[in-house]
Amino acid sequence: MNISPKALSPVSLGALSLANRIAMAPMTRGRAPERIPNDNMLNYYAQRAGAGLIISEATQISQQGTGSVATPGIETPEQIAGWRKVTDAVHAAGGKIICQIWHVGRVSHACFQDQGQPPVSSSAVAGQVNTFTADGFVPCTPPRALQVEEIPAVVQQYRQGAIHAMEAGFDGVQIHAAHGYLIAQFLSPLVNKRQDHWGGSIENRARLLVEVIKRVKASTTKEFGIGVKLNSADFQHGGFDVGDALTVVQYLEP
């Protein structure tokens, strides 16, 4: 295998100085049965610290944002301490690691929600998707629409997740706004049927993502990296498309 010398050269990515241009993509692994990062995860990430940048597996920011068994969170002191061991090990091996923060929205099941409530989404539109529970793969529970007064609390979950990531020693966060999870559910006109200022135009559908980034940026240091994972399109007729994606990038630029 031939690797370009440039791929192995240092690079600055925003506030981050990376040893090389190789990045390890986030991969959900389901190896945190207590939802707390453990030694298995520490070894896994430390072994891969030779990459210029590691993006962690998707990490839920709240119980409400949980959608599958054995995925780690970053909301409790125990989870923060567990991640701190991971980031210390990566840094000791000369690597950089950022945390992909995650709210799954409707891609969930009532068994993961407080008091068995339905999961939340931009609108009460069910997806044709299964999720992995203690009983195996089962259809997701149909969601309910977030009330207007609930949305600031969701933004706060992302903000708190970023603060906790900083406390856990991460070099930054990647805000998961793709793959049909909560922010993508607001971006997509196939899911977002709202008639208020969180739905309709692309400006309104992107409002949640923009508000999340504003709050995260205002609550973290200049040295802390902030990125976004964004789909280029839904690849479905009438869905979020490349034109929408380019518009959203323009909203994020400032």
N, C-alpha and C positions, 0 to 999 in steps of 0.2 A: 504494500500500500504506500503510495507516494503522497506526502503531505507537503503543501506549499510552505516554504520558510516563513512567509508572511503570517500564516495561520498560527505559528508558534511565537510570533513577536508580540511584545506588550501593546496594550491599547487602553485608552481611557474611554469609559462608557458613562457619560454623565459625570457624576461625582466619584465613580468607582475607577480605580486603576487596576487593570487586570494583567496577569503575567502572560497570558496568551489570548487568542481569539476563539478558543473552543469553549462552547457552552453546553452544559448538561441540561437537557430539557426536563421539565417536571413530569414525574410519573407516579400516579397513585398506586400504592403498593399494598395497603390494607394489612400492615404488620404492626399496628398499635392497638392491641385488643382492649387496652384500658384507655385508649385515646391519648395516652401520654407517650412522648418520644422515649425510646428505650435503647438498650445497648445494641440491639440488632440494627437499629437505624443509625446509631453513632458509627458503627463499623462500616456500614454501607456507604455513608456520605464521606467519611474520612478516607476510604479507599479510592474515592473518585475526586479528591481534592486537587489532583493535577490539572483538571480542567480550569480554564481561566475563570469561569463562573459556573456555579451550581445554582439551579433554580429548584427549590424544594418541591416535594409532592404537595398537592393541593391541601391546604390546612384551614379547617373551618374556624370562623370567627365567633361562632355562637352555637348554642344548641339548635336554635331555629335554622341555622345554615347547614346543619348536618344532613347527609343523604345516604350514607353507606356505613357498613360496619367497619370497625378497626382503622378508621382514618384519624390522624392526629388533629388536635385542636391547638389553639393558642389563646385561650381565654382564662385559664385558671393558673394559680401560682405553680402548681405541679407541672403543668404543660410548659410553662415558660422555663422552669428549671430544667426540664428534660431537654428542651430545645437548646438551652444554654450549653449543655454538655456536648451536643452535636456541633454547634457553631465553634465552640472552643477547639474541638478536635479538628475541624476543617481548617481553622486559622493556624493551628499548630503545624499542620501539614502544608501551609503556604497557600491555601485556597481562599476563595471568596464565595459566600453563599447568601442568597436572598430567599425570602419566604413568599410563596405564592398564597395569598389570602383569598378565601373562598366562601361564598354563600351559594348553596345549590338552588335556592328557591323551590320551584315545583318538582325538581328531580329528587324527591324524597318520599318518605312514607310516614304515616301517622305514628308508627312505633318509635321514631326518632324525635318526635315533637313533644313539647311540654303537655302533659295530660292528654296525650293522644289526639291533639288538635290536627287539622289538616295543614300541610305545608303552605307557604305563601308564595305569591307570584305577582307580576304586574296586573294580571287579570285572572279571572276564574276559568282559565283555559287549560284543560288537561293535556298532557303530552303522551304520546304513544311510546312509552319507554318503561323499562323495568329498572329496579335498583336492588342492591344486594343487602339482604337482612340476615338475621340469625336463622331464618327459615329458608335461605337461599334467595334466588332471584324471584321477585314478585313485582306486579305492576305498581307504579307510583300511585299514591293517594291523590285524587283530584284536589287541586289547590283552591285556596280562596284568594281574592284580591286584597292586597294591602290597602288599608284605609289611609287617606291622606295624612292623618295625624300620626300614623305609625312610621311613615317613611323617614323622618328625621332620626328615629331610633335605629333604623337599619344603617343609615349613614354613620351613626355613632359606633355601630358594631365594627364597621370597617376602620374607622379612626382608631378605636381601641385596639383592634387587631394589629394595626401598624405600630402603635406605641408598644404593645407587648412584644412585637417582633424586634423592635429596637432594644428593649430590655433584655431579650433573649440573646442578643449579640449578633443578630443578622446584619448584613451590610445594606439591606434594602428590602423592599417588598415588590412583588408583581401582583397587581390587582387583576383577578381573573374576571374578564368581561367577555368570555367566549364560550363555545361548546354548549350553548343552551342553558347555562346556569343563570342566576338571578339577574345580573346586569344585562346579559344578553336577552333575557326575557322582557326587559324594558325596551331594549333597542329594537327588537323584532316586531314589526306590525302584525305578524301572524299570531303573536301571543299577546301583545299590548293592545288592548281594545279600550283603553281609558279615554274618558272625555274631559279630563282635567288637564292641568299644565304638566302632567307627567306622561301624557300620551298624545297621539295625533301626529304632529310634525316631527321631523327628525330632531329638531332642536329640543322639543319636549321629551322625546324618547331617550335622548342622550343626557338629560338633566341629572339623572341619578349618578351616572358615571362621573360627570363633571363635578357634582357636589362632593362625591366621595374623594376625588383627587384633591379638591380644594382643602377639605378637612384634613386629609392625610398629610398634605404638604405643609399645612399650617401647624401641625402637631409633631413634626419630626425635624431633625437637624438638616442643615444644608449638605452634610456629608452622607446622609442616608439616601440611598438610591430609591427612586420610585419609577416603576414601569407598569405597563398595561398589556394584557393579553387580549387581543381583539380579533374576532373573525373578520375575514374580508367580505363574507356574504353568508346568508342562510342556505343558498343554493336551492331555494324553493320559490315557485312563482308567487309574486306578491310579498316576498320576504325582505329582510335586510339585505342590501346589495352593495356592490363595490362603491357606487356613488355615495351611499349612506356612510360607508366606512371612511371614505376620503373626507367627507364632511365632518365626521366625528374627530378625525385626526386634527383637522383645523381647529375644532373647539378645544382640543387638548393642548395645542401648541403653546398658548400663553402660559 
